[in-house]
Amino acid sequence: MQERLQKIIAHAGVSSRREAEAMIREGRVTLNGRVVEELGTRADPDRDHIKVDGKLITKAEPHRYILLYKPKEVMTTVEDPQGRRTVIDLVRGIRERIYPVGRLDFHSEGLVLLTNDGELAFKVSHPTHGSVKTYSVKVRGVPEERLVDKLRRGITIDGKRTLPCDIERMHTTGKRDDEGNSWFEVKLREGRTQQIRKMFQAVGHPVSKLRRVAIGPISDPKLTPGVWRELTKQEVKMLETMKEPKKTVKPRRTAARPTSRKKPAAAASRKPAASRAKPAAKRSASSRTETRSSTRRTPSPRPATPRPKVASGKSSGSKKPAVRRAGARSSRSSARR
């Protein structure tokens, strides 16, 4: 059965699916002796010869899932050109070719997942699948709440804005809340290089200690630096069934959109009403004029007393004075009666 090359490479335990895609783009993958650079290329792992960096890919190995507490000054890579210790050096007795999922910088410590399951690695490392990483962070000084809230909303680092994140103040090292250094719990859905350090550095409170305490729903406070264990079947299932957290945010966004869309519709509906009101006003004015003109032409049944002041001071073409005169005439005639 044919599958995409990056999926075959990931299932073989060579790398994650995202890393396999990068290998294909770089021309490091060959299919039956030909270099492949298109991501949509398919192959049959049972019949075709697939090589990465000249090494033939064998059938998929049994999946392994390792949870390691990485100490400080250890690289989260398979190999290091400078000869520094890597997380692979700390895991002994594993025959399968495993690799770390994501990265934890050289001076930080905490939990790291190692596996040869490319599909799970892609799900855990990609921010769109909701794999939240939790960190305990110690920073210098006590940042103001407005600065912390600014980090929660997102700031621009290296020309790119960070995603919104959760930051909760845990405690300070001083006697009072505004003294000493501060500890925070930070939850990120993305894993950019030294992101947390750069975030707090941008607001003037550099990080002095950083450790990762959870990967999605997986945590283990009993692990100490350099110690590792296998994930249980239940923990693997929890990672595989993680749900995207953005679904809880969508209703708020959709509720705000109709209000902005109704404004132009309401404005458009008001305009025709106003345009219709103008002809109606014109018709009513013309009807009043016609009524008045017809009233003036029709002789009154009884002789009216002359009012020279009104006749000489007001013109017959004005509207409001005509209404007032009609009202005054009726009132005086009633008074005489």
N, C-alpha and C positions, 0 to 999 in steps of 0.2 A: 504494500500500500504506500502510495507516495504522500510525502509530507513536506512542509517547508524546511529548507536547510537549517534556519536558525532554531527551529523546534527540534530537529534531529540532533543538532550539536548540543542543545541544552539537555535533552534527555540522556545523552551520552555522558553527561557530567563534566564536559569540558569547560563550560562557563554558563552564565545566565543567558536568557534569550536576548536581552538588550545588548550584552557584551558580544554575543554571537553575531548580531546585526552589524555591530561596529567592525568585527573581523571580516565580514563579507564585503562591506564597503571599502575596506583597506586592501582587498585582494589577497587575503591570507587563506582563503578557502578554495579548494579545488574539487571539482566533480568529474570523476572519470578522466583525470589528467588535465582538465581545462579549468582555468581560473574563472570563478563566478563572482560577479559584482552586483547582481540584481537580487533584491530581497525576496522577490516573489518566486524565485526558482524552487522547484520541487524535485524530490528524489526519493528513491526507495532504499531505506537503510539495509535491507536484506540482499539487494542485488548490486546497487551502485557503490563505487569506491569514493568515499568522502575523506578528505584530508584537511587538517588545520595545521598550518605551519609545517607541512610536510609529514605530519603524523597521522596515520590511518585511524579513523574513528571506528571503534568496535560497538557491539550491541550495548544497549542501555544496561547499566549496572544497577544493583539493588539500591534503592534510595536510602540515604543516611541523613539524619538531622541532629546536629551537634549544637549545644548551647554552651558557649565559652565566656568566662569572665576575663576580658583582655586587661592585662596590666598596663601601666604607663610605659612609654618608650618601646612599644611593639607595633609593627606595621600591620595594618589590616589588608594584607595582600598575600598572594601565593608565593611570590618571589620579590626580592628587593635588590636592585642593582648595586646599592651601597653596602650590601652584606649585613644589614640590620636584621634582628629577629622578626619573624612574622608569626601570625596566628597559626599557620600550618606547623611551625616548629613546636608549638605547644600541644598539638594534638598528635599523640602517638598511638600506634596500633590500628590505624584506620587504613585499610587496603584500597578502598574506593577513592577516586579522585574528587575530593570535596574542595570547595572554595568559599570564601566569606561573602555574605549577602550584604551589600552596602559597605560603608566605610565608617570607621571611628578614628579620629585624627591621632597622630603619634603621641601627643602629650595627654590624651584623655584615656579614661578607663571605663570598663563596664561591659555589658552583655553584647555578644556578637553571635549571629547565627551562621553556621557553616553547613552546607548541604551540597548534594549533586543533583537535586531536583530543580531543573531550570524553570519549570512553570511556577512552582512555589516561590522560588527566588525572585522571579519577575513580579509576582503579586505582592510580596512583602516590600520590595525595594521601590516600586513605582508609587508615587504620591496619589494617583487617581483611585487606587484601590483601598485607600483608607488605613494603611498600616501606620499607626501613630507611634512614634518613638518618644519615650518619656525619659527626661534627664533631671538629675539633681545638680544644680549649678550654684557655685559660690562666687560672688562678685565683690569687688572692693567698694566699701562705702554703702550708703543706703540710697538707692535711686528714688527720686520723687515719683509719685503715682502717675503723674502726667507723662513721664518718660516711659514708664512701664506700659502704660496704655498705648503709647505710640508704637512700641514694639509689638504689642498684641495685634494692632491693625495692620502692620507691615511697613517696612522701610526699604529704601533702595540701597542695595549692596552690589558693587561691581556692575552698575548699570542695569540691574534687574531687581524688581520689587519682590520682596518675600511674601509668602502666603500668610494669611492670618493664622495666629497660633494662640495657644492657651498658656498663660504665665500666671502662676500663683505664688505669692510671697509666703514663705514658710516661717522663717524666724531670722533674727539678727544675733550676732555674737556679743553685742554690748549688753549692758544692764537694762537699757531702755530700747524701745523700738527704733529710735532714730540714732543709735550709736553702733559703732563697730562695722562689721561686714554683713552682707545679706546672703541668705540661701533662698533659692527659687526652685519651683518645679516647673519645667518647661516641656510642653508637648508639641512636637513638630510632625507635619505630614510630608515634609520634603527633607532631603539630606544633602544640601549643598556643602561644599568644602568649608569647614570651620565656621559654619553659619552662626551658631550661638555665640561664639567668641567675637565675631565681627559685629553682631547685633548689639551686644552690651558695650563693646568698644566704641561704637558709634554714638552712644549716649553718655560717654565719659565714665563708665564703670567696668573696667576690664575684668575678665574671668580669671580667677585664681585656681579653681578646682571644677572639674566637670566629669560626671560619670553617668552612663546610660543605665537606667534601672529597669526598663521594660521595652519589649519589642511587640507592639500590638498588645494582645492579651497575655503575653508570656513574660513572666518575671520569676526571679528566684533570689530572695535576699540571703540565702544560705551559701551561695557560691562566693568564693574568695578569689583574688587575683591569681590567674594561672590555672584554675580548676574548671573542668568541663564535665558535661553529662549528656546523655541521649535524651531527646525529647520523647515524651510519651505519645501514644497514639491519639489520645484525647487532645493534647496540645497541638499536634500536627493538624488535626481536624479543625481546631479553633482557628489556626492560621489560614486554612483553605477556605473557610466559610466566613471570613471577615467581610463585613458589609461596608459600603462606601458611606462615610459620615456626611457627605454633602446633601444627602436626601433629606436630612432634617432642616437644612437651610433653604431648600427650594421653595416651600410654601410661603416664607416671608418675602422672597423676591417676587413671586407671582402675585402676591396680594398687593404689592406696591405698584405694579405695572398698570393695572386697569385704571387707577386714579389719574395717572398722567395721560392715559389714552382718552379718558372721558372729557378732558378739558377742551381739546379742539373740537370734539363733537358737540359739546354744550355751546361753545362759542358759535359754531356753525348753525346750530339750531336757533340761537338767539337772533342771528342776523336776518334770516328770512322773516322772523316774527316782527322785527323792527321795520323791515321793508314792507311787510303787509300792513303794519299799523299806520304808516305814512299815507298810503292811498285812502285808508279808512278815514283818517283825520281830514284828508282833503274832501272826501265825499260828504262828511258831516258838516264841514265848513260851508261847502257849496250848497248843501241842503238848507242850512240855516239862512244863507244869503237869499236863496230862492224863496224861503218862507217869509223872510222879512220883506223882500221886494213885493211879494204877492199881497202881504198884509198892508203895505203902504198903498198899493194900487186899489185895494178894496175899500170903499167908503165905509166909515164906521156907522153903526146904527143910530147913535146918539151924538149930538154935537159935543166936541171936547173943548174945554176951556183953553184958550191959547196960552202958550208958555214961551214968551219971546226970548227969555234967557237961554233956554235949552236949544231953541231953534237957531239962534244966532251964534251961540258959542261952540256947538259941536256939529261936525259934518255928518251927513247921512251915511258915509261909507265906512265909518269906524264901527267895530263889532261890539266891544265891551260896553261903550257908552249906550249903544242901542239897547243892550240887555238891561242895563241899569234904568234907562228911561221907561222901558216896558214895566219893570217892577215898580217904579215910582208912580206911573200912571194908574196901575191897578190899585195901589195902596191909597192914593188920593181919592180915586173914584169910590172906593169902599168907605172912606172916611166921610165923603159928602153924603153918601147914602145913609 
